[in-house]
Amino acid sequence: MKITKTQLAQIIKEELEAVVETARFEGGPEVDIQDAIQMLEAEEDTTGTLFMVINRLHEALAKLGVGNVELNEEAPTHDEETLALAAELGLDPADFTGEGELEFEINKRMA
């Protein structure tokens, strides 16, 4: 039995679609990433590292094309002590858009 390139391409396309659908039905990497995000969010984040990991996982979900991905686009608020330390270290809080990023940079520079 001979098949044309077009037929072969169609067969491959259908098989890939079936694999992708199966992975989505069974959870696939999206479910694993979302589970990891939930576990990390439950932890106390004193250094800002977990926040940065969570954001990277959200970015991975966005790249996978998963809907309902909410990235934190709101500017974080900082307490007076953090703002004072930032000023002392010459850091501009406006440069750190993610929650915990400024605190992470302060801790890194003070270590």
Kinemage of the C-alpha trace (Angstrom):
@kinemage 1
@onewidth
@group {chain A} dominant
@subgroup {mainchain}
@vectorlist {calphas} color= white
{ca met a 1} P 0.000 0.000 0.000
{ca lys a 2} L 1.415 3.358 -1.012
{ca ile a 3} L 0.576 6.640 0.680
{ca thr a 4} L 1.301 10.132 -0.465
{ca lys a 5} L 3.160 12.770 1.508
{ca thr a 6} L -0.131 14.575 2.054
{ca gln a 7} L -1.753 11.439 3.453
{ca leu a 8} L 1.241 10.797 5.699
{ca ala a 9} L 1.153 14.381 6.963
{ca gln a 10} L -2.575 14.024 7.707
{ca ile a 11} L -2.014 10.763 9.609
{ca ile a 12} L 0.782 12.332 11.666
{ca lys a 13} L -1.346 15.396 12.379
{ca glu a 14} L -4.272 13.259 13.566
{ca glu a 15} L -2.025 11.142 15.790
{ca leu a 16} L -0.428 14.222 17.354
{ca glu a 17} L -3.839 15.734 18.026
{ca ala a 18} L -4.923 12.491 19.709
{ca val a 19} L -1.819 12.487 21.915
{ca val a 20} L -2.334 16.129 22.898
{ca glu a 21} L -6.004 15.522 23.709
{ca thr a 22} L -5.101 12.482 25.811
{ca ala a 23} L -2.479 14.476 27.707
{ca arg a 24} L -4.987 17.245 28.417
{ca phe a 25} L -7.609 14.734 29.518
{ca glu a 26} L -5.158 13.020 31.847
{ca gly a 27} L -3.810 16.292 33.130
{ca gly a 28} L -0.605 16.744 31.225
{ca pro a 29} L 2.082 19.202 32.269
{ca glu a 30} L -0.473 21.962 32.851
{ca val a 31} L -1.950 20.139 35.849
{ca asp a 32} L 1.503 19.407 37.264
{ca ile a 33} L 2.510 23.064 36.966
{ca gln a 34} L -0.732 24.276 38.552
{ca asp a 35} L -0.257 21.810 41.430
{ca ala a 36} L 3.296 23.068 41.934
{ca ile a 37} L 2.056 26.661 42.006
{ca gln a 38} L -0.522 25.817 44.662
{ca met a 39} L 2.088 24.043 46.796
{ca leu a 40} L 4.514 26.955 46.557
{ca glu a 41} L 1.803 29.515 47.328
{ca ala a 42} L 1.043 27.631 50.555
{ca glu a 43} L 4.624 28.099 51.764
{ca glu a 44} L 5.837 31.129 53.692
{ca asp a 45} L 8.059 33.139 51.363
{ca thr a 46} L 10.513 35.167 53.408
{ca thr a 47} L 13.090 35.726 50.660
{ca gly a 48} L 10.965 36.321 47.584
{ca thr a 49} L 12.417 33.269 45.846
{ca leu a 50} L 9.165 31.314 45.882
{ca phe a 51} L 7.363 34.254 44.346
{ca met a 52} L 9.833 34.321 41.492
{ca val a 53} L 9.445 30.548 40.978
{ca ile a 54} L 5.641 30.914 40.962
{ca asn a 55} L 5.862 33.639 38.318
{ca arg a 56} L 8.100 31.437 36.149
{ca leu a 57} L 5.562 28.618 36.433
{ca his a 58} L 2.776 31.015 35.417
{ca glu a 59} L 4.885 31.998 32.407
{ca ala a 60} L 5.311 28.318 31.522
{ca leu a 61} L 1.538 27.851 31.639
{ca ala a 62} L 1.072 30.870 29.404
{ca lys a 63} L 3.556 29.409 26.903
{ca leu a 64} L 1.616 26.141 26.942
{ca gly a 65} L -1.463 28.148 26.021
{ca val a 66} L -3.404 27.297 29.144
{ca gly a 67} L -6.323 29.646 29.735
{ca asn a 68} L -7.163 31.209 33.070
{ca val a 69} L -3.535 32.106 33.732
{ca glu a 70} L -3.409 35.165 35.902
{ca leu a 71} L -0.105 36.897 36.247
{ca asn a 72} L 0.301 39.470 38.963
{ca glu a 73} L 0.297 42.699 36.977
{ca glu a 74} L -0.433 44.912 39.979
{ca ala a 75} L 2.433 46.870 41.466
{ca pro a 76} L 3.309 45.477 44.888
{ca thr a 77} L 3.061 47.543 48.033
{ca his a 78} L 5.967 47.730 50.477
{ca asp a 79} L 6.150 48.545 54.154
{ca glu a 80} L 8.126 51.554 55.401
{ca glu a 81} L 11.043 49.448 56.615
{ca thr a 82} L 11.468 47.826 53.194
{ca leu a 83} L 11.278 51.196 51.452
{ca ala a 84} L 13.865 52.638 53.852
{ca leu a 85} L 16.240 49.708 53.228
{ca ala a 86} L 15.744 50.066 49.468
{ca ala a 87} L 16.608 53.749 49.622
{ca glu a 88} L 19.660 52.990 51.762
{ca leu a 89} L 20.860 50.460 49.177
{ca gly a 90} L 20.083 52.767 46.252
{ca leu a 91} L 17.255 50.603 44.930
{ca asp a 92} L 14.206 52.065 43.209
{ca pro a 93} L 11.071 50.107 44.259
{ca ala a 94} L 9.479 50.943 40.875
{ca asp a 95} L 12.097 48.705 39.218
{ca phe a 96} L 10.713 45.674 41.072
{ca thr a 97} L 7.231 44.935 39.752
{ca gly a 98} L 6.666 41.506 41.287
{ca glu a 99} L 5.580 40.835 44.835
{ca gly a 100} L 8.656 39.913 46.879
{ca glu a 101} L 11.213 40.930 44.233
{ca leu a 102} L 12.354 44.041 46.105
{ca glu a 103} L 12.634 42.113 49.359
{ca phe a 104} L 14.603 39.397 47.574
{ca glu a 105} L 17.067 41.943 46.154
{ca ile a 106} L 17.464 43.612 49.570
{ca asn a 107} L 18.155 40.262 51.240
{ca lys a 108} L 20.623 39.317 48.505
{ca arg a 109} L 22.567 42.572 48.860
{ca met a 110} L 22.610 42.434 52.651
{ca ala a 111} L 23.813 38.811 52.791
